């Protein structure tokens, strides 16, 4: 059975493609996730594809049943590193953001949801205490009135000029590289480790969806597809985390991995609902708290676990 899949070019998906003894012949297209999302939402040209976590929850909240969401998480990132301020900014800590002008590409994007939940829950800076500037329109609660400025480039220019106080960006802006912007959290790694210790949350950015038409056409294929995602991840871990050889041209990676395992346990990138329950419940609550969904959806209501 041929199964078409589109997702980013992740190392933990590299072993996904090809025909297996399970009867699946997976045709995997490695594409920029930002290009996959709108195409999948518009006309679903693949059987399965990467999707932003926020979109998956918002679609379910709207009753959109075109997709079945799998608890497979190709992208997850702690986002304390995503806050940038002008190099000469007076802002020195997250609590200094109260009343600040903050720019983000889309208000409802997953990165922004995680950052706002973190700011509100751990630094007492709720979203309504901030003035929001967005590159593109997207869902937002009535309690905020984002000003649309047109693009990510416009937001970065506003941040470097001081027209806005802070840029929230999942991509490293070019102005950070040349020193015009700096991170609000200089030692973001320490902040993120402390956040994980307090919450047990490892933020999920993207998930995998399959079309309902595919699932109905191929009963049992979801279970097999889930197993293939797990197998691809296991193969990547075996190769990438073998520090008897220099897989990457970087020092101290073994020390980093050992530290991560001390904090998080042996399985650093788990799939499935139960292994990710604190993270998924927190995200559902964050969306509901802002009014981006009507209520806090339980993970079991969003995901089909194999």
VOGU-3710 file (C-alpha; in Angstrom, 3 decimals, decimal comma):
1> xxxxxxxxxx> 0,000/0,000/0,000  1,465/3,368/-1,027  1,264/6,055/1,671  2,294/9,644/0,881  3,756/11,671/3,738  4,994/15,289/3,807  7,009/16,683/6,707  10,211/18,524/7,497  13,564/16,914/6,799  14,074/15,647/10,330
11> xxxxxxxxxx> 16,742/13,101/11,221  14,156/11,105/13,182  12,006/10,762/10,040  14,839/9,877/7,659  14,206/6,143/7,987  10,483/6,474/7,303  10,549/6,110/3,525  10,408/2,891/1,567  8,585/-0,407/1,379  8,490/-2,495/4,544
21> xxxxxxxxxx> 7,436/-5,951/5,634  4,330/-4,315/7,113  2,949/-3,793/3,617  3,357/-0,004/3,629  5,349/1,696/0,883  5,880/5,165/2,325  6,660/7,994/-0,102  8,110/10,679/2,186  8,579/14,233/0,880  10,908/16,315/3,044
31> xxxxxxxxxx> 9,519/19,846/2,726  9,614/23,047/4,731  6,840/22,624/7,367  5,588/26,140/6,739  4,833/25,099/3,156  3,208/21,806/4,161  0,662/23,247/6,630  -1,342/25,490/4,257  -1,348/22,926/1,447  -2,620/20,191/3,760
41> xxxxxxxxxx> -5,316/22,482/5,127  -6,327/23,646/1,654  -6,563/20,421/-0,364  -4,772/17,604/1,539  -2,514/16,389/-1,303  -0,867/13,768/0,973  -2,244/10,887/3,033  -0,342/12,144/6,089  1,482/15,359/6,840  3,029/17,521/9,511
51> xxxxxxxxxx> 0,682/20,050/11,116  1,114/22,734/13,745  -0,156/21,676/17,158  -2,283/24,807/17,499  -3,985/24,098/14,172  -4,780/20,539/15,242  -6,523/21,739/18,405  -8,311/24,640/16,739  -9,594/22,403/13,928  -10,977/19,956/16,499
61> xxxxxxxxxx> -12,581/22,822/18,407  -14,335/23,951/15,213  -15,618/20,445/14,529  -13,466/20,040/11,422  -13,182/16,260/10,954  -11,071/16,055/7,808  -8,047/14,788/9,730  -7,117/12,252/12,373  -4,327/13,503/14,624  -1,555/11,088/15,590
71> xxxxxxxxxx> 0,510/11,534/18,778  3,690/11,723/16,702  5,659/14,901/17,329  8,331/15,714/14,746  9,130/19,149/16,195  9,351/20,228/19,816  11,367/23,135/21,191  11,639/24,999/24,470  10,848/28,604/23,574  12,561/30,837/26,137
81> xxxxxxxxxx> 15,072/31,474/23,349  12,346/32,954/21,108  12,129/36,390/22,783  14,359/39,102/21,296  14,775/42,737/22,314  16,880/45,618/20,918  20,511/45,417/22,002  20,183/48,625/24,048  16,754/47,777/25,485  15,871/48,580/29,089
91> xxxxxxxxxx> 14,192/45,177/29,334  16,304/42,813/31,414  13,834/40,145/32,525  10,472/38,704/31,559  8,674/40,677/34,269  9,880/43,890/32,587  7,617/43,070/29,642  4,455/44,322/31,366  2,921/46,933/29,065  5,447/46,239/26,309
101> xxxxxxxxxx> 4,823/46,180/22,567  5,408/42,624/21,325  5,549/41,428/17,729  4,844/37,915/16,432  4,091/36,549/12,969  0,664/35,118/13,948  -1,078/35,448/17,287  -2,390/31,860/17,260  0,822/30,132/16,114  2,028/27,347/18,386
111> xxxxxxxxxx> 5,236/29,087/19,457  3,263/32,155/20,540  0,769/30,066/22,534  3,581/28,391/24,462  5,425/31,655/25,125  2,303/33,472/26,338  1,435/30,574/28,653  4,976/30,638/30,030  4,925/34,414/30,537  1,518/34,351/32,238
121> xxxxxxxxxx> 2,127/31,301/34,398  5,700/31,850/35,506  6,414/35,581/35,168  2,972/37,103/35,889  2,736/38,758/32,472  -0,691/37,871/30,989  -1,329/38,476/27,262  -3,754/41,332/27,867  -0,943/43,258/29,626  0,931/43,418/26,323
131> xxxxxxxxxx> 0,359/45,366/23,117  0,398/42,939/20,179  1,700/43,490/16,650  1,333/40,664/14,131  2,620/39,998/10,642  -0,546/38,183/9,572  -4,092/37,954/10,828  -5,070/34,828/12,771  -7,515/33,930/15,564  -7,154/35,997/18,728
141> xxxxxxxxxx> -9,263/36,610/21,833  -11,461/39,668/22,249  -9,243/40,807/25,128  -6,437/41,768/22,718  -6,470/43,833/19,525  -3,410/42,968/17,444  -2,204/45,476/14,905  -1,378/43,831/11,553  1,892/45,091/10,075  2,272/42,780/7,082
151> xxxxxxxxxx> 5,257/40,447/7,387  7,950/38,889/9,550  10,463/41,277/7,955  8,377/44,266/9,018  8,262/42,992/12,584  12,029/42,513/12,691  12,557/46,042/11,343  10,215/47,414/14,012  12,156/45,560/16,701  15,545/46,802/15,551
161> xxxxxxxxxx> 14,282/50,388/15,335  12,689/50,213/18,786  9,166/50,712/17,430  8,243/47,523/19,274  9,906/46,397/22,491  10,157/42,660/21,875  10,087/40,236/18,953  8,689/36,735/19,508  10,167/34,543/16,798  10,698/30,814/16,389
171> xxxxxxxxxx> 13,316/31,597/13,745  16,534/33,344/14,713  16,283/36,866/13,239  19,183/38,140/11,154  19,441/41,168/13,444  20,416/38,836/16,288  23,364/37,579/14,285  24,704/41,103/13,679  24,107/42,253/17,243  21,181/44,630/16,783
181> xxxxxxxxxx> 18,912/42,317/18,782  19,690/40,249/21,872  17,791/37,514/23,661  15,647/38,541/26,615  16,897/35,393/28,356  20,685/35,368/27,731  21,078/32,003/29,479  17,924/30,564/27,977  19,123/27,006/28,476  19,156/27,421/32,254
191> xxxxxxxxxx> 15,697/29,013/32,176  14,328/26,190/30,062  15,773/23,491/32,326  14,249/25,188/35,361  10,919/25,446/33,528  10,994/21,738/32,750  11,862/20,852/36,340  8,855/22,875/37,559  6,327/21,758/34,970  7,531/18,535/33,266
201> xxxxxxxxxx> 6,536/20,261/30,025  8,632/19,740/26,883  6,804/22,018/24,402  5,468/20,323/21,277  5,363/22,428/18,103  4,081/20,059/15,417  2,185/16,807/15,119  1,240/14,428/12,297  -2,246/14,220/10,797  -3,700/11,671/8,391
211> xxxxxxxxxx> -6,717/12,335/6,237  -9,907/10,705/7,397  -10,439/9,541/3,823  -7,156/7,613/3,961  -8,033/6,047/7,321  -11,442/4,947/6,068  -9,963/3,623/2,837  -7,211/1,677/4,630  -8,415/0,190/7,952  -5,495/-0,714/10,198
221> xxxxxxxxxx> -3,043/1,544/8,365  -2,831/4,064/11,210  -1,443/1,454/13,609  1,154/0,416/11,027  2,049/4,032/10,248  2,529/4,821/13,937  4,873/1,843/14,209  6,887/3,114/11,252  7,287/6,541/12,852  8,501/4,861/16,050
231> xxxxxxxxxx> 10,901/2,661/14,109  12,354/5,627/12,200  12,908/7,510/15,457  14,579/4,512/17,094  16,926/4,117/14,125  17,871/7,792/14,288  18,544/7,637/18,016  20,743/4,573/17,589  22,864/6,303/14,986  22,867/9,913/16,169
241> xxxxxxxxxx> 23,415/9,184/19,857  26,342/6,835/19,312  29,175/8,877/20,759  31,828/6,245/20,119  32,131/8,021/16,759  31,928/11,719/15,823  28,447/11,850/14,319  28,442/15,648/14,511  31,443/18,017/14,271  30,692/19,450/17,729
251> xxxxxxxxxx> 32,273/18,946/21,166  30,575/17,838/24,408  27,485/16,334/22,821  27,784/13,199/24,960  27,805/15,362/28,093  24,727/17,221/26,875  22,814/14,000/26,194  23,776/12,506/29,551  22,569/15,679/31,309  19,282/15,589/29,369
261> xxxxxxxxxx> 18,726/11,952/30,323  19,382/12,688/33,984  16,667/15,329/33,847  14,143/13,719/31,511  14,799/9,982/31,667  16,120/7,678/28,950  13,450/8,518/26,369  14,093/12,110/25,323  11,576/12,338/22,458  8,554/10,161/23,273
271> xxxxxxxxxx> 5,514/9,719/21,059  2,087/8,734/22,367  -0,461/10,468/24,577  0,442/9,115/27,995  4,155/9,883/27,789  3,302/13,477/26,834  0,259/14,062/29,012  1,599/17,048/31,060  2,615/18,851/27,862  -0,592/18,141/25,955
281> xxxxxxxxxx> -2,867/19,038/28,877  -0,959/22,283/29,417  -1,337/23,230/25,771  -5,056/22,498/25,740  -5,488/24,605/28,872  -3,435/27,460/27,404  -5,576/27,649/24,275  -8,785/27,635/26,303  -7,492/30,215/28,792  -6,979/32,656/25,934
291> xxxxxxxxxx> -10,275/31,872/24,262  -8,591/30,387/21,193  -10,694/27,273/21,791  -14,088/27,009/23,490  -12,774/24,731/26,222  -9,691/22,789/27,283  -9,671/19,687/25,105  -8,313/16,509/26,703  -5,523/14,765/24,765  -7,760/11,739/24,174
301> xxxxxx> -10,239/13,987/22,373  -7,572/15,259/19,975  -5,294/12,292/19,275  -5,815/8,740/18,129  -3,225/6,619/19,895  -2,294/3,289/18,325
//
